[in-house]
Every structure is written in C-alpha cells, then in structure tokens.
Amino acid sequence: MSKKELAAQYHASGCNCAMAVGCAFCDKAGVNEDEMKALTRRYGGGAYKYCGALLGAVAAMNMASGQLNEDDPAALDGKASDKAAELLRRFEAKNGSVFCRELKGRDTGVVLRPCRGCVEDAAELAEEIFEEK
C-alpha cells in the first residue's frame, strides 16, 4: 500500500490531516502510531496556518532525520529543512498554496483542494522525497 493510500485510510478512520499523514510514515519516523498521533494532533485544521497534512509530513521527516523536538515536531527549520522546503515547493506547485485557509477557500469561497486531497498529496509527495534520498 502506498503512503498516499495509507494516509487516506487514516484520515477516513477519523485522524485529522496531520495525524493521518504523520501516521503513514511511522515506519520512517521510528515512532509508533500512538506517539505520532500525540505529536501531530496539534497541527490539524490549519492551527499553525500551514496545511496540517504538510506539517504531519514535515514532523515525520524531522523524526526520520533524528530530530524529535516535542515542542515543535514539525519545525520547518529542523534537520530535514531541505526536504521540508522541497515538499512545500512541490505541494504549492500542485495545489496553489501551502496555507490551510487558502486551500479551503475560507476568504474567497474557492476551494483549491479539499482536506482529503491535501492528505493524499502531502503523503504522495513526501514519499517521493523520502525515496530520493
């Protein structure tokens, strides 16, 4: 099963966007599902302005690189900052934004990408980046 499919499955089972993508990468991050959920729960729903699905992927990238900053697991300046920057670049090129508010069309009424699509895209792009090493 691809990370995209796995993340979609987590999302369908009730995980928020960040938890869904993060949990899809537990194997790479070296943490179990419960730990990943606890670490990424805070990022769902645009709580940190960025798309939560992206931040779930960034948290997994940071953890996979050996950094577990429990205060901010998805720090964009973490050890995986080059990978995180590439993820954000690709996601924005595909979807037009990296910000939850814009993706959901909260100000414009124009939805650029629904949450499930963001979850799938973030997982798919992160998987590509992990494989590129």
C-alpha positions in Angstrom: 0.0 0.0 0.0 1.3 3.4 -0.9 1.8 6.2 1.7 -1.0 8.1 -0.1 -3.4 5.2 0.3 -2.3 4.7 3.9 -2.7 8.3 4.8 -6.2 8.4 3.2 -7.1 5.3 5.2 -6.0 7.0 8.5 -8.0 10.2 7.5 -11.1 8.2 6.7 -10.8 6.4 10.1 -11.1 9.8 12.0 -7.5 11.1 12.2 -7.1 14.7 11.4 -5.0 15.7 8.4 -1.7 16.0 10.3 -2.1 12.7 12.2 -3.1 10.9 9.0 0.0 11.8 7.1 2.3 11.5 10.1 1.0 8.0 10.9 1.5 6.9 7.3 5.3 7.5 7.9 5.6 5.9 11.4 8.0 3.3 9.9 10.3 6.1 8.6 10.0 8.2 11.7 10.7 5.4 14.2 7.7 6.0 16.4 4.5 4.1 16.9 1.1 5.2 15.8 0.0 6.5 19.3 3.2 8.5 19.6 2.8 10.0 16.1 -0.8 10.9 16.8 0.1 12.6 20.1 2.9 14.5 18.4 1.0 15.7 15.3 -2.6 16.2 16.7 -1.9 19.9 17.3 -1.2 20.7 13.6 -4.6 19.7 12.2 -7.1 22.1 10.7 -4.7 24.9 9.9 -3.9 25.6 13.6 -0.4 26.7 12.6 -1.5 28.4 9.3 0.1 25.8 7.1 -1.8 22.8 5.8 -1.8 20.3 8.6 -1.2 17.4 6.2 2.1 19.1 5.2 3.1 19.6 8.8 2.4 15.9 9.6 4.8 15.0 6.8 7.4 17.5 8.0 7.2 16.1 11.5 7.8 12.6 10.1 10.8 13.9 8.1 12.3 15.6 11.1 11.9 12.5 13.2 13.4 10.3 10.4 16.4 12.6 10.4 16.9 12.0 14.1 15.2 15.2 15.5 12.4 14.8 17.9 11.6 18.3 19.2 8.4 17.6 21.2 7.8 21.4 21.5 7.5 21.6 17.7 8.0 18.3 15.9 7.1 20.0 12.5 9.7 22.8 12.8 10.4 24.0 9.3 14.0 24.7 10.3 14.6 21.3 11.7 17.2 18.7 10.5 15.1 17.9 7.5 14.6 21.6 6.4 15.8 20.9 2.8 13.4 18.1 2.4 10.6 20.1 4.1 11.3 23.1 1.7 11.1 20.8 -1.3 7.8 19.3 0.0 6.3 22.7 0.4 7.5 23.8 -3.0 6.0 20.7 -4.8 2.8 20.9 -2.8 2.3 24.6 -3.7 3.1 23.9 -7.3 0.4 21.3 -7.4 -2.3 23.0 -5.3 -1.7 26.7 -5.5 -0.9 27.2 -1.8 0.5 25.7 1.4 -1.8 27.5 3.7 -4.9 25.8 5.1 -7.1 28.9 4.9 -6.3 29.4 1.2 -6.7 25.7 0.3 -10.1 25.6 2.0 -11.2 28.9 0.4 -12.1 30.5 3.7 -11.7 34.0 2.4 -12.5 33.6 -1.2 -15.1 30.8 -1.2 -13.0 29.0 -3.8 -11.7 25.7 -2.5 -8.3 24.9 -4.1 -8.1 21.4 -2.6 -10.3 19.6 -0.1 -8.7 18.1 3.0 -8.6 14.5 1.7 -6.8 15.7 -1.4 -4.3 17.6 0.7 -3.7 14.5 2.8 -3.2 12.3 -0.3 -0.9 14.9 -2.0 1.2 15.5 1.1 1.7 11.8 1.6 2.5 11.1 -2.0 5.0 14.0 -2.3 6.7 13.1 1.0 7.0 9.5 -0.1 8.7 10.7 -3.3 11.1 12.9 -1.4 11.9 10.1 1.1 12.7 7.8 -1.8 15.0 10.3 -3.4 17.5 10.5 -0.5 
